[in-house]
Amino acid sequence: MLIVKSTTVFLKRFYDLNGEQIGTLTIAPG
């Protein structure tokens, strides 16, 4: 669970840095 949570946080930050382009991919898994 901790790994999943950390990954989610990382993807969220990655989304913030790169904008909506990668945001779609980030939101798709969950």
C-alpha positions in Angstrom: 0.0 0.0 0.0 2.8 2.4 0.8 4.5 1.8 -2.5 1.2 2.5 -4.3 0.7 5.7 -2.3 4.2 6.9 -3.1 3.7 6.2 -6.8 0.5 8.1 -6.8 2.2 11.1 -5.1 5.1 10.9 -7.6 2.7 10.8 -10.6 0.7 13.7 -9.1 3.9 15.8 -8.9 4.9 14.6 -12.4 1.5 15.8 -13.7 2.0 19.2 -12.0 5.3 19.6 -13.7 4.3 18.5 -17.2 0.7 19.6 -17.4 -2.3 18.0 -19.0 -0.3 16.1 -21.6 0.8 13.4 -19.1 -2.1 14.2 -16.8 -4.4 12.1 -19.0 -2.1 9.1 -18.6 -1.8 9.7 -14.9 -5.5 9.9 -14.3 -6.3 6.8 -16.4 -4.9 4.2 -14.1 -6.7 5.6 -11.1 
